[in-house]
Amino acid sequence: MVKSSEELKRLDQVVEDVIQVYGYDSKISEARVFLVWEDIVGQFIAENTQPSSLAEGKFRVWVKNSVLLAELHLLSRNLIGKINSKIGKSVVRELRFQLKQFSCSRQENQPQKVAKTNCQVGAIGLDQEISQKINSIIQDVEDTELKRVLRRVFEKMGERNLHIVN
């Protein structure tokens, strides 16, 4: 006997029903937070932060330097909104940033689209070359407020003699 089209379900609906029945929907949403982090904050911030954990709506992120930590803290409400909007659910209620040193070099198991960088300390000034590097790093950031904040972070990093080398 052939079933009518009203009795047939689309495969994506069947998979979604199974996910909900077994209670995996919240775990999948939580995992997506880690996947969208770089899309939300941009490549530079993603390279200088490391998402740590998500429990009870509290998303913990390690940050390499205190200047970036302070700026991210100021943007946390905006970031929470963007993360939840991208996921389509209110998964993150609170962002907690913690200063922690971790390797500046990207690991070999990182996605190919992420540029490899090295960090070095040296005496630099905010000259034309540094300004051009800042512009090239933030050019893909669409949010004007985030772009402005990133520029300030990079300028402060330059003042503290931290130089990002591609």
ChimeraX attribute file (.defattr): number of C-alpha atoms within 10 A of each C-alpha:
attribute: neighborCount
match mode: 1-to-1
recipient: residues
	/A:1	3
	/A:2	5
	/A:3	7
	/A:4	7
	/A:5	7
	/A:6	6
	/A:7	7
	/A:8	9
	/A:9	9
	/A:10	7
	/A:11	9
	/A:12	9
	/A:13	10
	/A:14	12
	/A:15	11
	/A:16	12
	/A:17	13
	/A:18	13
	/A:19	15
	/A:20	12
	/A:21	10
	/A:22	8
	/A:23	11
	/A:24	13
	/A:25	15
	/A:26	13
	/A:27	11
	/A:28	12
	/A:29	18
	/A:30	22
	/A:31	13
	/A:32	15
	/A:33	21
	/A:34	16
	/A:35	13
	/A:36	16
	/A:37	21
	/A:38	18
	/A:39	13
	/A:40	19
	/A:41	19
	/A:42	20
	/A:43	19
	/A:44	18
	/A:45	17
	/A:46	16
	/A:47	20
	/A:48	18
	/A:49	26
	/A:50	20
	/A:51	18
	/A:52	13
	/A:53	16
	/A:54	19
	/A:55	10
	/A:56	10
	/A:57	14
	/A:58	14
	/A:59	21
	/A:60	17
	/A:61	19
	/A:62	19
	/A:63	24
	/A:64	19
	/A:65	15
	/A:66	14
	/A:67	16
	/A:68	23
	/A:69	21
	/A:70	15
	/A:71	15
	/A:72	22
	/A:73	16
	/A:74	12
	/A:75	15
	/A:76	16
	/A:77	13
	/A:78	13
	/A:79	20
	/A:80	19
	/A:81	15
	/A:82	18
	/A:83	22
	/A:84	17
	/A:85	12
	/A:86	16
	/A:87	18
	/A:88	10
	/A:89	12
	/A:90	15
	/A:91	24
	/A:92	22
	/A:93	13
	/A:94	16
	/A:95	19
	/A:96	17
	/A:97	22
	/A:98	18
	/A:99	16
	/A:100	13
	/A:101	12
	/A:102	12
	/A:103	11
	/A:104	16
	/A:105	13
	/A:106	14
	/A:107	9
	/A:108	8
	/A:109	6
	/A:110	10
	/A:111	9
	/A:112	8
	/A:113	7
	/A:114	13
	/A:115	13
	/A:116	15
	/A:117	13
	/A:118	12
	/A:119	13
	/A:120	10
	/A:121	12
	/A:122	11
	/A:123	10
	/A:124	13
	/A:125	15
	/A:126	16
	/A:127	9
	/A:128	9
	/A:129	10
	/A:130	17
	/A:131	16
	/A:132	11
	/A:133	15
	/A:134	19
	/A:135	15
	/A:136	10
	/A:137	17
	/A:138	18
	/A:139	11
	/A:140	11
	/A:141	18
	/A:142	11
	/A:143	10
	/A:144	9
	/A:145	12
	/A:146	19
	/A:147	18
	/A:148	12
	/A:149	16
	/A:150	23
	/A:151	17
	/A:152	16
	/A:153	19
	/A:154	25
	/A:155	18
	/A:156	15
	/A:157	17
	/A:158	21
	/A:159	14
	/A:160	14
	/A:161	16
	/A:162	17
	/A:163	19
	/A:164	18
	/A:165	11
	/A:166	9
